[in-house]
Amino acid sequence: MKKLFEYIRIALKGEETSYTTGSINKALFILSVPIVLEMLMEGLFSIIDMLYISRLGSDEALATIGIVESFMFVVMSIAMGIAAAATAMVSRRIGEGDKDNANRAAVQAIFLGIVVSIILGIVGFTFAEDFLRLMGASESLISEGIWYCKILLATNIVLTLLTVINAIFRGAGDAAISMRTLWFANGLNIILDPLFIFGIGPFPELGLTGAAVATSIGRGMGVLYQVYRLTNGKALLHISRKHLALKWEMIKKQISVAIGGAGQHLLTVGSWILMIRIIALFGSTALAGYTISIRVIMFTILPSWGIAMASAALVGQNLGAKQPDRAEASAWLAAKYNCMLLVMVSLVFFIFAKQIIGVFTEDPEVITIGRNALIIIATGYVFYAYEMVIGQSFNGAGDTYTPTILNFIAFWVIQIPLAYGLSISMNMGTNGVFIAIAVSSSILAMMAIYVFKKGRWKTVEI
């Protein structure tokens, strides 16, 4: 027990330690703890944000979040692609003992993030109303949610940089800083949310729009903290003036890895958008139930993403240190622990799904749809636990194209046709969509395990 508390202290303090020697269990634990706590804070904010907005008493507001989140998932996919490139390249250089080029790789990733997010912000702000209408939003929903959509899309740069820079810290093995960043950003967001939504004190009452304002401010302050930690010389990485020059060869490599990383997430998000489009055929009530359930699901799998991201960093660093067998062992160990975690979560869903959804709404129809979503989708959690870790391990090795191909097969060849066939052609309604999600995720996991065992990812050069 004393050793456990010592490991927790090291993890939370962010003391520099080697992840390429010694116990893999220890390395995984020390790297995972702050990332899991970081993800839990992200999930906590998501749930609290939903609770505040649900108090507006409008299914339209909840449905708006579901639609706008589909756009933000596109932004997040691109940010995650750049983040995957950053983690892979930074972790590889750290494993090689080349901190100077790790710093340079970080600068190139930040540059890519800024350029891409500015372009996305202009497009998003300009065509926000068209995007909402394309997704089947009613005129009343568009009227209520247009500025929520515009603000989040226009300020996507703070989300992108928050994602990319935290990936840089994790790739360097400095996960405690990324944890503190998200605690700070989302903690501020949670404080600002009710002030701007309900107009408490001197703050204007902005309703749903206020949630977007609070989110943008919180994330923006988080980015400022990240920049401070990157430049103050006290973190594992220290970006100084000599690292600021653009290195086109390095950028080209990062773009290549980022395209694959973004591609796999865009394929996933694209299928999610179509799932939402199919759900929207059943009305705002169905969309509200699905939105609540997805928020809950995202909250429960965020700790799993923490374990998966830790695996990506370990794989990258150990490949850099010329230890591919240790890299593979790290991935399988992380997958086993992730499976244990998600099995426990799925049991909670099977028993308490109705009560969980009931926290966010009193509408019995919304509760029924949300309950069914939690129970059905959770049946695939055992498989999904392995896919999350293995997919991120591919990314940590710099092999972002393999998960992209697998995602295309699972989500576009299997999930979308199956969801439409079950829900529409076979008249299963929203349950058909939920079954399709569980089935396709399970098939994806089995394909990922098969390909990972072949070991080609060990030979990728970045």
FENDA-V956076 format. One line per field, one symbol per residue. phi: phi as a letter, one per 20 degrees, with the letter a starting at -180 (. if undefined). Layout:
phi: ???
//
This chain:
phi: .ffgfffffffffmffbeddcmffgfffffffgffffffffffffgffgffgffffmcffffffggffffffffgffffffffffffffffffffendfgffffffffffggffffffffffffffdgffffffenffffffffdffgfgffffdffffffgffffffffffndffffffffgfffffffffgffefdmfmeefedmggffffffffgfffffffffgffdendefebedgfeeffdffffffffgffffffgffffffgffffffffgffeofffffffffffgfffffefgfffffffffffffffffemcfffffffffffffffffffffffffffedgffffffdbdfffffffffffffffffeffffgffgffgffgffeneeefffffffffeeedfffffffffdfdlemffffffffffffffgffffffffffnfffdfdc
//
